[in-house]
Each structure stands twice: as C-alpha cells, then as structure tokens.
Amino acid sequence: NGGYQGGRILKKYPRLDKYYDELIKMEDEEPERFYDQRSYSLMCTLECISNYEFIKDFCLKNNFKSVFDIGCCFGYQSEVFYESGIQYRGLDDTISKYLWNSELYEYQVGRFPCDVKSRKGELGISVLCLGWNCYLYEGAKTLDEQFESLVNQFEYSLIYMQQNLVPLISRHFSKVEHLEDNFYFFKR
C-alpha cells in the first residue's frame, strides 16, 4: 500500500515498505504485545533517510567502501547502502533480535565511546547521535570523550551534528570541513 507518507519514500526501498506494513498490521492486531518501538524507529529513520542518502553519495564520490554507523538503533538506514556496494556496520545500545539486514551486516551492542574495531578505510558516520544534546550524558565531558574516541578509531568521519559544537571538538582533528546543512567531514 505504499506505507509511510503515502509511499513517497518507501517506494525507493520496497523491502522497508513491506516491513512497515507488517509492523503496522502487528500493532493493529496485538497492540498490547507490541512494545519494542520498531515502527516508531522506522518512522524516525524515514524522516531522516535523505541524510543517509547524502552519506551514500559522499562515499561513492570519495571511494569509501565501508561505513560504521554510530547510533544505528535498529539499522533500518542500512537499506540505503544495500545495493550500493558499500558495506555497512552499526553500533547502538539497543539490544534486539530485530536488527535490519543482520544477515548481511555486522552490528555491535554498546554505547559510544567504546571500542568498535574500525577497519582500514572505513568511514565513521553518525546522524543525530554524536554531538546531540540528548546523548551528551555529562555535557562537554561526554562530547570530548566521544570525539576523542572517534579520532582515535577512524581516520575519516562524516557526522551530522549541531554546528555550535564543532568549535569545541575541532582541536581533535587535522581537518574539519563543513559540507552542507549539519554535515561535517573530519580527518584524523
């Protein structure tokens, strides 16, 4: 039926469209048992799917073959990378048996900063996670810890973050480039 927003977004991602319909059906049939936030998370992902499309295009233009998504939740956005030839890995503190594309991609449970065992040439990415107030548990201290860990684990990162925080963390990097909107490219 086209799912979310009349199908405008999901038609590009038919597997997510089908899954969305299944989730809505489950919620309608058994609302008292449906408590794991999958449909809510999927709708949130779809609201910012263009950010992941931007990342995919950036990777293709700049020859990045792999991304590591910090704060991936259920990993629905991995669908953007599904047929692009870009490998996707994700990290989140969500513990679920419903991680999207888990048969294709690797997920790690944890809260960043933590050891993610980044791979050579892998682009660290984060959208609405690193550098957002809701994840700055101890304010500036957490911000500093997140970006110090980021630079230690990834040579390159592409982060969608609050612009006013960039001056606070830029000292960790040899290069900081504002790309567009809230996207910043960082080099170790």
C-alpha positions as CSV (number, residue, x, y, z in Angstrom):
1,N,0.0,0.0,0.0
2,G,3.0,2.3,-0.1
3,G,3.4,2.6,3.7
4,Y,4.8,5.7,5.3
5,Q,3.9,9.2,3.8
6,G,1.7,7.7,1.1
7,G,4.7,5.7,-0.2
8,R,6.7,8.6,-1.4
9,I,9.8,7.5,0.5
10,L,9.3,3.8,0.8
11,K,8.8,3.2,-3.0
12,K,12.6,3.7,-3.2
13,Y,13.0,1.0,-0.5
14,P,10.5,-1.8,-1.2
15,R,11.8,-4.1,1.5
16,L,11.3,-1.4,4.1
17,D,7.9,-0.7,2.7
18,K,6.8,-4.4,3.1
19,Y,8.3,-4.5,6.6
20,Y,6.5,-1.2,7.6
21,D,3.1,-2.8,6.5
22,E,3.9,-5.9,8.6
23,L,4.7,-3.8,11.6
24,I,1.5,-1.8,11.3
25,K,-0.5,-5.0,10.9
26,M,1.1,-6.5,14.1
27,E,0.4,-3.3,16.0
28,D,-3.2,-3.3,14.9
29,E,-3.8,-7.0,15.7
30,E,-1.9,-7.1,19.1
31,P,-1.3,-3.6,20.4
32,E,-0.8,-4.8,24.0
33,R,2.1,-7.1,22.9
34,F,3.8,-4.6,20.7
35,Y,6.2,-2.6,22.8
36,D,9.6,-2.7,21.1
37,Q,9.5,0.6,19.2
38,R,10.3,-0.9,15.8
39,S,7.6,1.0,13.9
40,Y,8.5,4.3,15.7
41,S,12.1,3.8,15.0
42,L,11.4,3.0,11.3
43,M,9.3,6.2,11.0
44,C,12.1,8.2,12.6
45,T,14.6,6.7,10.2
46,L,12.4,7.5,7.2
47,E,12.2,11.1,8.4
48,C,15.9,11.5,8.0
49,I,16.6,8.9,5.3
50,S,17.9,11.7,3.0
51,N,20.8,12.1,5.4
52,Y,21.9,8.6,4.7
53,E,21.4,9.1,1.0
54,F,23.8,12.0,1.3
55,I,26.3,9.8,3.1
56,K,26.0,7.1,0.4
57,D,26.5,9.6,-2.4
58,F,29.5,11.1,-0.5
59,C,31.0,7.6,-0.1
60,L,30.5,6.8,-3.8
61,K,32.1,10.1,-4.9
62,N,35.0,9.7,-2.5
63,N,35.7,6.0,-2.8
64,F,34.7,4.9,0.7
65,K,33.7,1.2,0.5
66,S,32.6,0.8,4.1
67,V,30.8,2.8,6.8
68,F,30.4,2.3,10.6
69,D,27.2,3.9,11.9
70,I,27.5,5.1,15.5
71,G,24.0,5.2,17.0
72,C,22.3,3.0,14.4
73,C,19.2,1.9,16.5
74,F,17.6,-1.0,14.6
75,G,19.7,-0.3,11.5
76,Y,16.9,0.4,9.0
77,Q,19.1,3.0,7.3
78,S,21.4,0.2,6.2
79,E,18.9,-0.3,3.4
80,V,20.3,2.8,1.7
81,F,23.6,1.1,1.4
82,Y,22.1,-2.3,0.5
83,E,22.6,-2.3,-3.3
84,S,25.3,0.4,-3.5
85,G,28.4,-1.8,-2.9
86,I,29.1,0.0,0.4
87,Q,29.5,-2.3,3.4
88,Y,27.6,-1.2,6.5
89,R,28.3,-1.9,10.2
90,G,26.5,-0.3,13.1
91,L,26.7,0.3,16.9
92,D,23.9,1.0,19.3
93,D,23.0,0.2,22.9
94,T,19.7,-1.2,21.6
95,I,19.6,-4.9,22.3
96,S,17.2,-6.5,19.8
97,K,16.7,-9.6,17.7
98,Y,15.2,-7.4,15.0
99,L,18.3,-5.6,13.6
100,W,17.6,-4.8,10.0
101,N,19.8,-6.7,7.4
102,S,21.5,-8.5,10.3
103,E,22.1,-11.4,7.9
104,L,24.2,-9.1,5.7
105,Y,25.8,-6.6,8.1
106,E,27.5,-6.6,11.4
107,Y,26.0,-4.9,14.5
108,Q,27.7,-4.3,17.8
109,V,26.0,-3.5,21.1
110,G,27.5,-0.7,23.1
111,R,27.3,3.0,23.9
112,F,29.9,5.2,22.2
113,P,32.7,5.9,23.2
114,C,33.7,2.2,23.1
115,D,36.0,0.0,21.1
116,V,34.4,-0.5,17.7
117,K,37.4,-2.3,15.9
118,S,37.2,0.0,12.9
119,R,38.6,-1.3,9.7
120,K,41.2,0.4,7.4
121,G,39.5,2.9,5.1
122,E,36.1,2.6,6.9
123,L,34.2,5.9,7.3
124,G,32.8,6.6,10.7
125,I,29.3,8.1,10.4
126,S,26.7,9.3,12.8
127,V,23.4,11.0,12.2
128,L,21.5,12.6,15.1
129,C,23.7,10.8,17.7
130,L,27.2,12.1,18.3
131,G,27.2,15.8,19.1
132,W,23.5,16.0,20.0
133,N,22.4,17.1,23.5
134,C,20.2,14.1,24.2
135,Y,23.4,11.9,24.0
136,L,25.7,14.2,25.9
137,Y,25.1,12.5,29.2
138,E,27.7,14.5,31.1
139,G,27.7,17.6,28.8
140,A,31.0,18.8,27.4
141,K,32.9,15.9,29.1
142,T,30.9,13.4,27.1
143,L,31.2,15.4,23.9
144,D,35.0,15.5,24.3
145,E,35.2,11.7,25.0
146,Q,33.0,10.9,22.0
147,F,35.2,12.8,19.6
148,E,38.5,11.8,21.1
149,S,37.4,8.2,20.7
150,L,36.2,8.9,17.1
151,V,39.5,10.4,16.0
152,N,41.4,7.5,17.7
153,Q,39.4,4.9,15.9
154,F,38.6,6.4,12.5
155,E,40.9,8.2,10.1
156,Y,37.8,9.8,8.4
157,S,34.4,10.6,9.8
158,L,31.2,12.2,8.4
159,I,29.0,13.4,11.2
160,Y,25.6,15.1,11.2
161,M,25.8,17.3,14.3
162,Q,25.0,20.6,15.9
163,Q,27.0,23.4,14.3
164,N,27.6,25.2,17.5
165,L,29.6,22.3,19.0
166,V,32.1,22.0,16.1
167,P,34.5,24.6,17.5
168,L,34.6,22.6,20.8
169,I,35.8,19.4,19.2
170,S,37.7,20.6,16.1
171,R,41.0,20.5,18.0
172,H,40.9,16.7,17.8
173,F,41.2,16.7,14.0
174,S,43.7,17.8,11.4
175,K,40.9,18.7,9.0
176,V,37.3,19.8,9.6
177,E,35.2,20.6,6.6
178,H,31.6,21.8,6.6
179,L,29.9,20.0,3.7
180,E,26.2,21.2,3.9
181,D,23.5,21.6,6.4
182,N,24.8,19.9,9.7
183,F,27.2,17.6,7.9
184,Y,30.9,17.8,8.9
185,F,33.8,15.8,7.4
186,F,36.6,15.1,9.9
187,K,40.1,13.8,9.2
188,R,42.4,12.5,11.9
